[in-house]
Amino acid sequence: MDCWKGWATGWDRDQEGDGMYVFQYNAGQGWRIKGQGSAIECGQLGITIDPDDPPPFCY
């Protein structure tokens, strides 16, 4: 699992392949799934990439 600024990734042990799940934490709702796949595009999730502190799960 990788965590970054209220975001986290996880994998389903029973799933074949390299797809991961992306979750976002919200204080009022807890962790919610926001995407799934083998290549996560930050822009589609509304994540702005900071070149000094990039998320470890986006390309």
N, C-alpha and C positions, 0 to 999 in steps of 0.2 A: 504494500500500500504506500502510495505517495500522498503527502498532504501539503497544501500550499494555500495560505490566506483564506481559510474557510471552504476550500475545495479538497476533495480526496478522490483517489481512484481505488478500485478493487476488482478482483477477478472471481468468477464463479468456478470453483474447482471441478465441477462436473461438465463445464463447457469445453468443447474441443476448439482449438484455434487460439488466437492471441487477442481476442476482443476483450476490452476492459470496460468497466462501468465508471462513470464520472458522477460524483455526488457533490452537492453544494449544501453548506450548513446555513440555516436561518434560525435565529434565536426563538422565533415564534412557532416554527414548524419542525425543527430538527433537521435531520439529513434527508434530502430528497434527490432522487436520481435525475440527472440532467442530460445524460447522453450515454451512448454505448458504441463501441467499435474499436478497430485496431489503430486508427489514426484520428486523433481528436483535433479539431480546428477550434482554437480559442475564440475567434471572432464569432462563430456561430453560437457560442455559449454566452456571449457578451463579456468575455474576459479581454481586457486590454493588456497586451504584453509589455511589461517593463523590461527593457534590455539589461538592466542591472539586477533584476530579480525575476527571471522568467519562470513560468510554471513548468514543473518537470514532466508534465504529461501532454503538452501541446506541441504542435509543430508549426 
